[in-house]
């Protein structure tokens, strides 16, 4: 206790005493709730509170006779669950985080830091707004009608009736790649069809990989499974994962093209689809 605190405490005691005797102190009683009162206080439905208990994320209440009694610790736990859910954690992951905290292995701030870490960008490609002159400069190497097709296909989007005209480019890198492909004789519509194929497959692969890696935390991913180790594994996965995707794509394209050549179809004169 600091000297100032000690002095203030002594003064308070002296003022509140009678004949030099310190009056008895009265403590505020700890608030208690029935399940319906807890639901009303926290905004969490009673059935959800029971569900959390069944999943082990909320401690069981105390019993006073036949009545289940909840306290401030249950209120705080429900607030914590809500915060972790806002961070994107599922209930089983929340239970694991709480177990780690209760066993003293990791703090809440460490696990919240992991959540922020997992959501960090994997690319610096960001939507940008360009004025018409700048957009034309970036697409000048492409065919004359390229920009019109880009607007039609949504690669570039006109922003209102601004003067001079401005355009939203959702992915500047994708626009750059489209220009390079156009120069190589791959028109925009064909390139976007290829992009849709790749994105559909990669979206499914990404979902499956997240399930795979998170299902192996502490058992092959993230070392022993603590917050710091998981963050280090994610840091390594970003550049290595992108490199692995490039490598696998190259290997699979090589395999598919070799099979195409071996089939003899390369010598055929394919019918060209005429677009209306």
N, C-alpha and C positions, 0 to 999 in steps of 0.2 A: 504494500500500500504506500502511495506517495505521501510526503509530509502534508501537502495541501489536503489530500483526502482524509488523512488522519485527524487533522485539525477540525475539518468540517464535521467529521463523524463525532468527534468529542463534543463539539459545540451542540450538535443536534441532540446528543445524549443528555447533556446538561440541561438544555431547555425543556426536554420532554420528561425529566425525572421529577419525582416528588420525594422530598426529604432525602435526596441523594440516591434514591433507588430507581433503577431503570425499569420503566413499565414493560410489561410483556408485549412482544411483537406478535402481530397477527399476519399470517401469510394468506395470500389469495388462494382459494381452493382451485385445484387443477380442473379445468372444464372437462366434462364427460358428455358423450353423445350416444343416443341410440342410433341404429343404422339409418333411420329416416332423418334424424337430426343432422347426422354427418353428411348425408346426401344433400340436404338443404343448405348446409354451410359451404360445401365444396362445389356443388353443382354437378356432382357425379351421381348418376342414378344408383339406387340401392342394388339393383340386379348386377350392375357393373362392379360395385364394391364386393359383392359376394363372388363374382367371377374372378376378380383380382386375388381374393383370398384363396380360391381353389387352385390358382396358378402359382401361388407362392410369392407373389409380388407385394402382397399386403399382409402384415402380421394378423394373426387371429385376435379377436377382441377378448377382453377379460369377461368374466361371468359374475354377475351379481344376482344370485338366484337363477331364475330362468331368463334373465335379460342379458343380452350381449351389449357390453359397454365399450365404446371407443374413446380415444383420447387425442391429445394434440399430436402425438407421434403418428397416428393414423392420418390425421389431416395433412401433416408435412409429407408423409409418404405419397399421398394422392397428388399433392402438388408436384412432387418429384417425378412421379409417373407421367403426369401431363406434360411436364417440361421435356422429358426424354422422348415422349411420343411426338411432340412438335419437332424434335430433332430427327425424326424419321426412324427411331428404334421400334422394333416389334416387341411384343410383350415378353417373349422368351429371352430376347437380348436384354431387355430391361431387368429381368430377374437375375441374369448372369452378372450384369453390372452391379446390381445391389448386393449380390453375394460377394463379389470382389471387394466392394467397399466395406461390408460388414466384417470380412476377414482381414481387413487392413492392408490388402495388397495394392489397391489403386484407389485414388480419390475420384470424386465425381468430376472435378475439373479436368482430370486427366482423360477420363472417358468422353467427356463433352469435347475435349480437344481432338480426340480421335474422330468423332463425328464430323467436326469441322474439316479435319484433314481429309477424310474420305470424300467430302464434297468439293474439294479444291479442283480447279480447272485442270484438264489434261491437255488443253490446247489454248493458244493465245488468239485463236480465231474468234472475233467478236462481231456482232452486227454493227454496221456503220452506215451513216447517211452521207451520200456524196452529191454534190451539185453536178449538173449535167455535163459541164466541161470536164470535170475530173473523171466522171464515169466514161465519157467518150475517149479520154486519154488512155484509160486502163484497158479499154476494149478495142483500141484503134487497129491492132494487128489482125483482128478477126474479120470475117466477111461483113459486107455492108449491112446486111439484115440481122446480124447477130444480136444487136441490142434490142431490136423489136421482138425477136424470139425469146430473149432473156426475160423481158417484161411479161410476155405471154405465158411463159412457163414458171414464173414466180421467182426466178433467181434474182431478179431486180424488181422492186416495187415502187411505183410512183407515189410520192407523198403529197396528197392533196393537190391544190392548185397554186402551189408556191411559184414565185417568180424571183430569180430564175428557178427553173424546175429542179427539184431535189428528189433523190431516190434512196430507198432503204435497200441495202445489200445485206441480207441475213448472214451470208458467209462469204467474206471477201476472198478467202482461200479457194473456195469452190468456184467462184467466178474466175479466178486466175487459172485454175485447172481447166475450166471449160474453154477459155480462150486458147490455151496451149493445145487442147485436143482439137479444136476447130482448125488450127493451123496445120494439124496432122491429117486433116480430112475426115475427122469424126464430128459430125454436126451436133448441135446442141441437144436436139431431141433424142438422138441415139445415146449421147453421153448421159443425159438425165435418166434414160431407161436403165443404163448400166448402174448409175448411182443408186437407183431404187432397189435393184437386185442386191447390190453389196450392202446397202443400209439395212435391208430386211434381214439378211443373214447375220450381219454383225450385231444388230440389236438383240436377236435371239441368243447369239453366242455370248454377248456381254451379260445378259441376264443369267445365263447358265453359269458363267464364270464367277459372277458375284456370289451366287449360291454355293458354288464349289469351294471358293476360297474362304468365305465366311463360315461354311460348315466344317472347315479344317483348322479354324483358329485354335492354337494350342496343340494341334495334332498334325503338324506339317506346314502350317502357315502362321506367321507371327510368333515364332519361337515358342516360349512357354505360354503365350496368350495374354500377357499383360499389355497395358495400353501403349507403352513405349515400343515394345517389340512389334505390335501390330502396325504402328505408324511407320516404323523402319521398313517393314515388308511392303507396305503400300508405296513408300517412296521408291523402293527398288523396282516395283512392278510397273510404275508409270513408263519410264524409258524402255525398260526391257520388254514390257508387254507390247508397246507400239512396234518395237523392232521385231518381235516374234511374229506379229500379225503381218508385217511386210514380208518377212521371210516365208511364212506359210503361204501367203497369197502368191508370191513368186513361184514357189514350188508347185502349187496346184495349177496355176496358169500354164506352167511348163508341161506338166503332165497332161492337161486337157488339150493343149495345142498339139502335142506329140500324138495323142490318140486321134485327133482330128486329121492330121496329115496321114497317119498310117491307115486310116479308113478309106483313103483315096478321094475324099470329098473335096480336097483342095483344088483338084483339077476340074471339078464341075463348074458350070457357069450358072451361079445362083440367080434366081429371079429377083429382080429388084422391086421392092415395094414402092409403089408410087403413092405419094401423099396428096390428097386432094387439097 
